[in-house]
Amino acid sequence: MEPVDSYFRCIRVQEFFPDFYRRLLESDAVIPPLSVGVDRERQYSLLRSGIVMLLLHAGGNAAAASALERIGRRHGPRGLGLDPGVHQRWMGALLDTVRACDPHCTADVEVAWRDAVGGGLAVMAGASVVSAAESSGRTP
């Protein structure tokens, strides 16, 4: 599975997670204030777990889908208050970092990443929308 191979090439680069996090913070003015006082090493660990969950979800893992729903709710209105559009900026930061860190990254590898991760990000965004509706007493 190409995104998994690419991921293993990326994590050989020591700066993969810090570079991704920097790109994500630069992608949206709403995000940096949320990172004040955050333990970066813990954040990198959560990021590592999140990417693995996204890749497992792409392989049909039901437990990964459940984990992604929890992450989506955590990022939504009842949690961090991020709008679902942040997932597209997250994808952009990921792909920029993959391009920088994977020496074998090609247009096909990028498409494979988009295909693999996109479904999981949609699960997260959907959970965020459900969380918003529950917060307001509406059904999505």
C-alpha positions in Angstrom: 0.0 0.0 0.0 1.8 3.1 -1.3 0.8 5.6 1.5 2.1 3.2 4.2 5.4 2.8 2.3 5.6 6.5 1.9 4.8 7.0 5.6 7.7 4.7 6.6 10.0 6.7 4.4 8.8 10.0 5.9 9.2 9.0 9.5 12.9 8.1 8.9 13.3 11.9 8.6 13.7 13.1 12.2 11.9 16.4 11.4 8.8 14.9 9.8 6.5 15.6 12.7 7.9 19.0 13.7 7.8 20.1 10.0 4.2 18.9 9.6 3.2 20.7 12.8 4.9 23.9 11.7 3.1 23.8 8.3 -0.2 23.1 10.0 0.2 26.0 12.4 1.1 28.3 9.5 -2.0 27.2 7.5 -4.7 28.8 9.7 -4.6 31.7 12.2 -7.1 29.9 14.4 -4.7 27.0 15.1 -1.6 28.6 16.7 -3.4 29.9 19.8 -4.6 26.4 20.5 -1.0 25.2 20.6 0.1 27.6 23.3 1.4 25.6 26.3 1.0 22.3 24.4 3.6 19.7 25.0 5.1 19.3 21.5 6.4 15.8 22.0 2.9 14.7 23.2 1.4 16.5 20.2 3.8 14.6 17.8 2.8 11.4 19.5 -0.9 12.2 18.9 -0.2 13.1 15.3 1.7 9.9 14.8 -1.3 7.9 16.2 -3.7 9.9 14.1 -1.9 9.2 10.8 -1.7 5.5 11.7 -5.5 5.6 12.4 -6.2 7.3 9.1 -4.1 4.6 7.3 -5.8 1.8 9.2 -9.2 3.3 8.3 -8.2 3.2 4.7 -7.7 -0.5 5.1 -11.2 -1.0 6.5 -10.3 -1.2 10.2 -13.5 -0.6 12.2 -11.6 0.3 15.4 -9.8 3.0 13.5 -13.1 4.5 12.3 -14.3 4.7 15.9 -11.1 6.4 16.9 -11.4 8.9 14.1 -15.0 9.7 15.2 -13.7 10.4 18.7 -10.9 12.6 17.3 -13.5 14.5 15.1 -15.7 15.1 18.2 -12.7 16.3 20.1 -11.9 18.8 17.4 -15.5 19.9 16.9 -17.7 22.4 18.8 -17.8 20.5 22.1 -14.0 20.2 22.1 -11.5 22.5 20.5 -14.1 24.3 18.4 -12.4 23.8 15.0 -14.5 24.1 11.9 -14.5 21.0 9.7 -12.6 22.9 7.0 -9.5 22.5 9.1 -9.2 18.9 7.7 -8.4 20.3 4.3 -5.7 22.4 5.7 -4.4 19.4 7.6 -4.3 17.4 4.4 -2.4 20.2 2.7 0.2 20.4 5.5 0.5 16.6 5.3 1.1 16.5 1.6 3.6 19.4 1.7 5.5 17.5 4.4 5.3 14.2 2.6 6.7 16.0 -0.5 9.6 17.4 1.5 10.4 14.1 3.4 9.7 11.2 1.1 12.4 11.0 -1.5 10.2 8.8 -3.7 7.1 11.1 -3.6 5.5 11.4 -7.0 2.1 12.6 -8.2 0.8 9.1 -7.9 2.0 8.8 -4.3 0.2 12.1 -3.5 -3.0 10.8 -5.0 -2.6 7.6 -3.0 -2.2 9.6 0.2 -5.3 11.7 -0.7 -7.3 8.6 -1.4 -6.2 6.8 1.8 -6.5 9.8 4.2 -9.5 11.5 2.7 -12.0 9.0 3.8 -10.8 9.2 7.4 -10.8 12.9 7.4 -14.4 12.8 6.1 -15.3 10.6 9.1 -13.7 13.1 11.4 -15.5 16.0 9.8 -18.8 14.1 9.9 -18.4 13.5 13.6 -17.6 17.2 14.1 -20.9 18.1 12.4 -22.9 15.6 14.4 -21.2 17.1 17.6 -22.3 20.6 16.5 -25.9 19.4 15.9 -26.0 17.7 19.2 -24.7 20.9 20.9 -27.5 22.9 19.3 -30.2 20.3 19.8 -30.6 19.8 16.1 -30.2 16.6 14.1 -27.7 16.8 11.2 
